[in-house]
Amino acid sequence: MPADDIPLPATRDAFRVVVALALLAAPLWAPMLHLSGPTYQYEGTEVVADGDGIAYADESMADASRIPISDEIACSDLYDVRLCAFERLVADGVTVPTDWYRGSPDSTRGPSPDERYRYVMIDETVYETTYPANDSARNENGNYRIDLGLEAVESDDVLRAVSVRASHDDVPDAVAEAARHGSANASTSVTVPETPVRLEDDDGTERYYRVYSSGSSDDTPPMLGLVDWVLRYAAPLVGVALLAGVWSRVEVTYVGGG
């Protein structure tokens, strides 16, 4: 080997420093390799709107799952018994007064902009929540009392209104994939929208899928698990040793005035 090809000591030390810094940072970049750890599974099931309101296309989902179709549609999970009993009375025409008043008798908006839900599904009919002013119940200031009401609406319009596009920034890639293909895996847990995901076909057809977490598993091969452990815990120690070795060979010369 020619002498000119032999790296200079300074070059070798610089290379060691680079390697040492990379090893010290291994706990930061090793997780990005996803060598070990759990795999999170997500599944999607179709949601349809028809004469039976809004429902899962797979009828077994309604019986076996406690997953509500949407957090914006009350009683879509069949288990909120108290709430659904109340809304059923409202749907039957029972007047439910409140302690809220407004000056205009024509407005039907709610007293709060942040409603718990916008729609209710009772007996396969979808309703929108309303807050009509009662012109026969006025307070001393002349304001109208707000009552609680429900108004029947088209189920397909509601399904589109509560859905979120698969391409929306708030929809993780794993969720969009589960909506398109029925299932998806992710190396990290993701936040699943609590409402149907809307897919748009090339011909303009829209389809809706409720995505949910179906659990996680860890099938990491032992060798990959060992490599991941070494990178996370042993590599920084090796990096410190390399830096210490380089530092021990550094000569500091002080030139003072005098």
Secondary structure, 3 states (H helix, E strand, C coil): CCHHHCCCHHHHHHHHHHHHHHHHCHHHHHHHHCCCCCEEEEEEEEEEEECCEEEECCHHHHHHCCCCCCCCEECCCCCCHHHHHHHHHHHCCCCEEEEEEECCCCCCCCCCCCCCCCEEEECCEEEEEECCEEEEEECCCCCEEEEEEEEECCHHHHHHHHCEECCCCCCCHHHHHHHHHCEEEECCCCCCCCCCEEEECCCCCEEEEEEEEEEEECCCCHHHHHHHHHHHHHHHHHHHHHHHHHHHCCCCCCCCCC
